[in-house]
Amino acid sequence: MNQHYLTHINEKPHSCEVCGKAFALKNNLNRHYLTHTKEKPHSCEICQKAFTRKYCLSLHYLTHTKEKPHSCELTEFERGRVVGLREGGFFSHDIAERLGRNVSTVHDCLQQWSRESTASRIPGFRMPRGTTEREDRRREFGVWLWRIVLRLRQKFELQLAPQ
């Protein structure tokens, strides 16, 4: 309990000897070290692909079985929250915890959203070459949000700024 309390008071007593990044929990520091060592201790028995985290391996196994156990568990509202939180910089496990859902469910939702947003790009709003997929999605989200604002403005005859 005392360790968990550190996450709330922003005290970070555990720091990385390589880069200096600090963590509240020793566990998070140990997981962080894998980014420097490039160690991937969890590997697939079928194709030998390796992962730094066990839950990533669990998600990977689903690619072999073609199983989608969590594909329909989220409501449209929850899907919107998942995407919004991810765009806000939250990680899948944080989003899952906030929504009280399984990490796999959140991950599947984000994967599906990524595929759909890439497949249905808004014509005329593509980012110039050299941008990342995340920047493209962020731009598309901004366009989508702006369209909603315009619709609401039109519906309620609102003005965005006083004149």
C-alpha positions as CSV (number, residue, x, y, z in Angstrom):
1,M,0.0,0.0,0.0
2,N,2.8,2.4,0.8
3,Q,4.4,1.8,-2.6
4,H,1.1,2.6,-4.3
5,Y,0.8,5.8,-2.3
6,L,4.0,7.0,-4.0
7,T,2.2,7.1,-7.4
8,H,-0.2,9.7,-6.0
9,I,2.3,12.0,-4.3
10,N,4.6,12.1,-7.3
11,E,7.6,10.8,-5.4
12,K,9.9,8.8,-7.5
13,P,12.7,7.1,-5.5
14,H,13.7,4.6,-8.1
15,S,15.8,6.0,-11.0
16,C,17.4,4.4,-14.0
17,E,21.2,4.2,-13.9
18,V,21.4,4.4,-17.7
19,C,19.2,7.4,-18.6
20,G,18.1,8.9,-15.2
21,K,14.4,8.4,-15.7
22,A,12.7,8.1,-12.3
23,F,9.8,5.8,-11.2
24,A,7.6,5.6,-8.1
25,L,7.6,1.8,-8.2
26,K,10.6,-0.6,-8.5
27,N,8.6,-2.8,-10.8
28,N,8.2,0.0,-13.3
29,L,11.9,0.6,-13.2
30,N,12.6,-3.1,-13.9
31,R,10.3,-3.0,-16.8
32,H,11.9,0.2,-18.1
33,Y,15.4,-1.5,-18.0
34,L,14.2,-3.7,-20.9
35,T,14.2,-0.7,-23.2
36,H,17.9,-0.3,-22.7
37,T,18.9,-4.0,-22.8
38,K,16.5,-4.8,-25.6
39,E,15.7,-8.0,-23.7
40,K,12.4,-9.7,-24.6
41,P,11.9,-12.5,-22.1
42,H,8.5,-13.7,-23.4
43,S,8.5,-15.6,-26.7
44,C,5.8,-17.3,-28.8
45,E,6.0,-21.0,-28.9
46,I,4.6,-21.1,-32.4
47,C,6.6,-18.5,-34.3
48,Q,9.3,-17.5,-31.8
49,K,8.4,-13.8,-31.9
50,A,9.5,-12.2,-28.6
51,F,8.0,-9.6,-26.4
52,T,9.0,-7.5,-23.4
53,R,5.7,-7.9,-21.6
54,K,3.7,-11.1,-20.9
55,Y,0.4,-9.5,-21.8
56,C,1.7,-8.5,-25.2
57,L,2.6,-12.2,-25.8
58,S,-1.0,-13.1,-24.8
59,L,-2.4,-10.7,-27.3
60,H,0.0,-12.0,-29.9
61,Y,-1.3,-15.6,-29.4
62,L,-4.7,-14.4,-30.7
63,T,-3.1,-13.7,-34.1
64,H,-2.5,-17.4,-34.4
65,T,-5.9,-18.5,-33.4
66,K,-7.7,-15.7,-35.2
67,E,-9.8,-15.3,-32.1
68,K,-11.4,-12.0,-31.2
69,P,-12.7,-12.7,-27.7
70,H,-13.2,-9.0,-26.7
71,S,-14.3,-7.5,-30.0
72,C,-17.9,-6.6,-29.1
73,E,-17.6,-5.8,-25.4
74,L,-17.4,-2.0,-25.5
75,T,-20.3,0.3,-26.2
76,E,-19.9,3.1,-28.7
77,F,-19.5,5.6,-25.8
78,E,-16.8,3.4,-24.3
79,R,-15.0,3.1,-27.6
80,G,-15.0,6.9,-27.9
81,R,-13.5,7.2,-24.4
82,V,-10.8,4.6,-25.2
83,V,-9.8,6.5,-28.3
84,G,-10.0,9.9,-26.6
85,L,-7.9,8.7,-23.6
86,R,-5.3,7.1,-26.0
87,E,-5.1,10.4,-28.0
88,G,-4.6,12.1,-24.6
89,G,-1.5,10.1,-24.1
90,F,-2.8,7.3,-21.8
91,F,-1.4,3.8,-22.2
92,S,-3.7,0.8,-22.8
93,H,-3.3,-0.6,-19.3
94,D,-4.2,2.8,-17.8
95,I,-7.3,3.1,-20.0
96,A,-8.4,-0.4,-19.1
97,E,-8.0,0.4,-15.4
98,R,-10.1,3.6,-15.7
99,L,-12.9,1.9,-17.6
100,G,-12.8,-1.3,-15.5
101,R,-12.1,-3.4,-18.6
102,N,-9.6,-6.0,-19.7
103,V,-6.4,-4.7,-21.3
104,S,-7.0,-7.0,-24.2
105,T,-10.4,-5.4,-24.8
106,V,-8.9,-1.9,-24.9
107,H,-6.0,-3.1,-27.1
108,D,-8.5,-4.7,-29.6
109,C,-10.6,-1.5,-29.7
110,L,-7.5,0.6,-30.4
111,Q,-6.3,-1.8,-33.1
112,Q,-9.8,-1.8,-34.8
113,W,-9.9,2.0,-34.6
114,S,-6.5,2.3,-36.1
115,R,-7.5,0.0,-39.0
116,E,-10.7,1.9,-39.6
117,S,-9.2,5.3,-39.4
118,T,-6.4,4.4,-41.8
119,A,-8.9,2.8,-44.3
120,S,-11.4,5.7,-44.2
121,R,-9.2,8.8,-44.4
122,I,-11.1,12.0,-45.1
123,P,-10.2,13.2,-48.7
124,G,-8.2,16.4,-48.7
125,F,-7.0,16.1,-45.1
126,R,-4.1,13.8,-45.6
127,M,-0.9,14.8,-43.8
128,P,2.1,15.5,-46.0
129,R,4.7,12.8,-46.3
130,G,7.0,12.3,-43.4
131,T,4.4,12.3,-40.7
132,T,3.7,9.4,-38.4
133,E,0.6,7.4,-38.4
134,R,-0.2,8.8,-34.9
135,E,0.1,12.4,-36.3
136,D,-2.2,11.4,-39.1
137,R,-4.8,10.0,-36.6
138,R,-4.5,13.1,-34.4
139,R,-5.2,15.3,-37.4
140,E,-8.1,13.2,-38.5
141,F,-9.5,13.4,-34.9
142,G,-9.2,17.2,-35.1
143,V,-11.1,17.3,-38.4
144,W,-13.8,14.9,-37.0
145,L,-14.1,17.1,-33.8
146,W,-14.3,20.3,-35.9
147,R,-17.1,18.8,-38.0
148,I,-19.1,18.0,-34.8
149,V,-18.6,21.6,-33.6
150,L,-19.9,22.9,-36.9
151,R,-22.9,20.6,-36.8
152,L,-23.7,21.7,-33.2
153,R,-23.2,25.3,-34.1
154,Q,-25.6,24.9,-37.0
155,K,-28.1,23.0,-35.0
156,F,-28.2,25.4,-32.1
157,E,-27.4,28.5,-34.2
158,L,-24.4,29.2,-31.9
159,Q,-21.5,31.5,-32.6
160,L,-18.0,30.3,-31.7
161,A,-16.8,33.8,-30.8
162,P,-18.8,36.9,-29.8
163,Q,-19.0,39.6,-32.5
